[in-house]
């Protein structure tokens, strides 16, 4: 669990100081292995990292917390989040402290099998390296220095060695007149609280690194972007669907939602938990797929997506959906699935228009009858009360009268 005093999980991109439980200085995690941080960095940059960490004291609590926190984040939100940020740029912006890593290496943290309270840090040649977009936005806003494209080219090529990293980071320091502390082949400890003031006075490129939880970055977001609810304007669809069919069992309210979605270009469907929103979503997806459309379902929590995917599978749709938990690690499986679907032979389904029209007519008649019955039950018959509410008032009134007369209450 995160401490109430810990900053936001996303703040690590602009404040990576390892003073919190969810951040660990790479120089402080293993005090038994000589020059552990430098050896760790050598293996990380070559893509052959698999090193056991024999932690002690506070570092043991931090790595244990990072392990469970990263696992929980992946379970709830989907993406893998454990990583290593290196090196650190120290600066200020509008009197706020900025301590940002230049690049983030995605890694694995696993318990060691040979020793209690020991951990294994892993990274392969297929590792993912990402630039810190928050830092490069800061450099552009404050200094007019646009280096995002170069940083992306270096990171996405996955070929960052010591010389390329040193050349790029030293160029940043030189163009901004920052001082440089440490060097790529000699990782130094992160600055302490009493040292920060001297670094921020002139700015610094600090060759230290931090292990932590690095959630997905939004590299396309801008503060000027309007929120969807503020610009939502209902309008008719350019080509509304002629026929909407609820493949899964639904109620008239869900059917009305589907028909409204088919008519409108943009629709917001709201409701409390367990009212059938996921069921309506599955029916919407099946209708859209039957029309040859493409669908994208997004959610902040992966459990909602897995539940929807399970409903689609129960409906018999197995190869027409894919759950993208992590955009970095699931990209190749998705491409492989699309390649297989494109080259594989599909079965031909014979469509008989007469049979379809007959079934469609029967369905429309049955749906109309159900909707009329539903409307009759929900209609107002006694003031603003419908049939169910009126019966409830009648029963409550009888109960009160019988209690007033001293008669025993009848059970239904």
N, C-alpha and C positions, 0 to 999 in steps of 0.2 A: 504494500500500500504506500502511496506517496504521502510524504509529510505535508501538513498544512503550511509549513514555512517554506517548502520547496517552491521554486518558481515554476512557471508553466513548462510543460514538456517541450514546447517549441522554442523556448527562450535559449536553448543550448546553442542555437545558431548565431546568436549575438552576445551571449554571455556563457562561455564555456569554462569558467573558473571552477575547479574541482572542489568546491567547498560544500557540496551537497551530497546526499547519499547516492544519487543516481548519476554521479560523475566521478571518474577515477583518473588521477594523474598516472600516466604510463610508467613514470619513474618511481612511483611509490607502491606499485602492486606486488613487486617481487624484490624483497630485500636480501634474498639468499643467493640469487644468481648474479655474478659480476656482470656489469654493463648490460643488464637485461634489456633495457629500452633500446639500445643501439642494435643488439642482435635481433630483437623483435622487429625493428624497422627494416633491417636488411632482408629478412625473410618476407615481410609484408610486401615490399616493393618488387621482389622477384616473383611473387605469387605462389610461394611455397611455404606458407606459414602453418605450422602445427606445433605449438610450443606450450608446454605445461607451465602454469604459474603457481608457484608455491607461496601463497599469500600469507600475510601475518597481520595481526592487530586490526586496525580499521579497514584495511584493504579487503579483508575477508568478508566483512559485512557489506562493503560496497559491491563486490563482485557477486555475492549471493543475491543482493537486492537487484542488481542489473540483470541477472539471469532470469529471475522470476518476473520482473517488470517487463522485460522484452518478450517473454513467453505470453504473458497476459495481454500485452499490446497486440501481438500477432493473433491471438485467439479472438479478441474482440473486434479489432479493426482490419486484420488481414496481413498487412505488409510486415516484413522483417525490419527491425529497427536498430539492432545493436550495431555499433560501428566505432570507428576511431577517427577523430578529427586532428589534422596536423597540416602545417604548423599554425601558430596563433598570431593573428594581427591584433595589436592593442592600440586603441584609439578612443576618441570621444566624439559624440554627436549631440549637439544641443544639451550639453552638460551631462549626458548619459554615457556611461562606460560601455565600450565596445571591446569584447574579447572574443574574436570569431576565428574558427578554423578556416583555412583556405580550401582544403579538400576533405572529403569524408570517405573512408574506405569501409564498405559493408563487410561484416565479419560474423563468425559464429562463436558463441561461448557455450561450452559444455562442461559438465562435472568430470573431473579426472577419475579414472577407475583404480588408481594405485595409491591414492592418499586422500585422507579426509581434508576438506577445506582447501582442495587444490582444484584448479580449473584449466581447461585447455582452450587456447585461442587458435582459431582456424581461419584460413583464407586460401583460396586456390587461384589459379590463373584465370578462372571464369568469374572472379570477384567483380563487384560493381563499385566504381569510383564516381563520386558526384562532386561537382563544385558547390560551394556554399553560396547560394544565390542571394541570401540576405547580406552577406559581406560585399558581394560585387555590386549590389544595389546601393549599399552605403558608399562605396568608393565612387560610384558614378554620381550620386546625389551631392556628396560633399566636395569631391575633387574633379568631377567631370571625367573620370577615368573609366572607359568602357572596355572591360577585359572579359566579359561573359563568354563571347564566342571562342576566344583562345582557351579559356578555362574548360569549356565544354569539349573542345577538340582534344585537349590533353586527357581529360577524365574519361571520355567515351572510348578513346583508343585503347585504354587499359594498359598503356605502356609508359607509365610515369616512373622513371628511374631517378636516382639521386641527382644526377647532373641536370636533367630537364627540370626537376622540381626546384633545385637551387637557382637555376637561371631565371625561371619564372618569378619566384618569390623575391629574389634579389633585385629584379627589375622593378617590382612593385615598390620595394623599400627605397630604391634609388629615385624613382620618379616622384615619390611622396616625401623624400628627405627623412625617412624613418631610420632609426637605428636598428641594427640587426644583432640579435643575441643568440649565440649558439650557431650550429651549422647542421646540415642534413646528416652527417656521419657522427654527430655527437649530440644526441637528444638531451635536453636539459630539463630540470624540473619546472613545473608551472610556477608562475610568480605568486608570491604570498601577498597577503593584504597590505603589509607594510611596504611592498615594492611597487604596487600598482601606480602610485602617484608619480614616481619618477619616470615610468614608462609612458604614461598618458601625456606628460608635458610636451613630448616631441613626437610621439607615435613610435611603435616598435614592431618589428617582425621577430617574433619570439619562437625559437625552434623547440617548442614543447608540444606534447600531444595529450589528448584526453579521450578515454574510453567512456561511452555513454549511450543513451537512447536518442537516436536521431530519426524522428518520424519523417514521413514523406514531406517534401517541400512543394510549395505552390509557386512554380517559377513564372506563372503567367498572371498572377493576381495583381491587381492595382487598387490602391485606396479609392480611386475614382470610379471603380465599377459599382453600378447600382445593384442593390439587392433585388432578387427576382420579384418578391412580393410588392415592391414599390413601383415596378414597371409592368405588372401583370394587367393586361387588357383583354377581356373576353372577346373573341371574334370567331366568325364562322370558318370552318375548314374550307380550303379551296375546292376539295373534292371529297365530300363526306362519304363514309362507308354506307353502302346501300343496305347491308344486312349484318346484324350483330347477333352472334349466337353464343350463349353461355354453355361452353363445353362441360364445365364443372358445375355441380349443383349450386344454385344461388337463390337469393330472395328478390322480390321486386325492387327493393332499394338498390341492390347491386346491379340489377338489369338497367335501371334508370341511369346509374352512373356510367355504365358501358355505352349506352345510347348517347348520353351527353358528350362523352369523350369522342365518340365517332363524329358528332356534329361540329364540335368546337375545335379550333386550332390549338388552344391551350386550355387545360382544365385542371383545377385543384380539387382533389377528393380528400376530405377530412373525415375523421371518425375516431371514436375511442378504441381502446384495445379490444381484441376478440370480436369485432363487429364484421369481420370478413373482408378487410381491405386486401389481404394477401390473396384470398380466393378471387376477388374481383380483378386483381392484377394478373393472375394466371389466365383467367378468361380473356382479358385484354391482350395478353401476349399471344395466346393461341389464335385469336381473331386476326391479329396483325400478321403473324406468320402465315396464316392461310391466305392472306392477301399479297404475299410475297414481300412484305416489309421487313426492315431490319430494326431491331429493338436494343436499347441500352438501358439497363436497370442499375441504378446507383443507390448506395446506402452508406451511411456513416459506419454502420456496424455489419460485420460479415455474417453474423448469425441470421439476420433478416434475409440476406441473399441466399444463404444455404437453405433456409426454410422454403423460399420461393423456388429454388432449384429442385428441391425434393418434391414439391408439388408438381412441377413440370415433368419430372421423371415418373411420378405416379400416374400422370395423364398419358404416358406412353411416348413422351418426347425426350429422347436420350441424346441424340447427336446434334441437336440444333441449339444447344446452349453451352456456355463455358463460364465458369466462375473465375474471374480474374482477381485473385486475392492480393497479389503483389505485382505491380506493373513491371518491375525489374526481373523478378525470378520466373514469372509465369508467361513471359513473352514468347519464349521458344516453344513450350508445350502448346500454346495457342496456335502458333504458326504451323507446327507439326499437325495439329488437329485439322486446320484448314487445308493443309496440303493433302492429307489423307482423304478428307471429304471431297476435294476437287477431283482427285484421280480415281477414287473408288466408284464402282458402279452402283447406282441406286436402282431400286425396283420401280417399275412403271406401274402407275395406278390408273386404272381405266375410269374415267369420269363419265357418268351417264346423267345428262342434264335432266331428262324426264324424271328419273328417280329422285334426283336432288330437289326438283321443283315440288314433287309430291310430298317429300319429307318436310320441306320448308313450309308448305301450306299447313300441314298438320301441326307443326311446331308453333306457327303464328297463331292458329286457333287456340291451342292449349295455353299459350302464353297470355292471350287476351283474356281467357276465362280466369286464369289465376290472378291477373292484375285487377280484374273487376271484383273478384272476391276479396282481395287484399284491400282495395279501395273502400269496399263496403264496410269491412271491419275497422278500418282506420278513419272512416268518415265521421263527422260531427253529427250526433243525433240528439244530444241533450245539452244545449248550450255549447260550450267549447269542449265537451267530453265526447270521446268516441265510444263504441260499443263496449270495449273491455273496461274502460274507466267508469262507464255508467253502471255496469254490473257490479263493479267493485264498490261504488257508492251505495247501491241497493243492499248489498250484503252487509256493509258496515252499518247502515241505518237499521237493519233488522237486528243486528247484534246489539246495538245500543238500546233498542226498545226492549228486547228480551232481558237484558241485564237490568233495566229500570224496573221491569215487572217482577224481578226475582226468579225468573224461569231459567232453568239450566240451558246453556248454549247448545245448539244442535251442531253435530259434526257432519261435515260433508263427506 
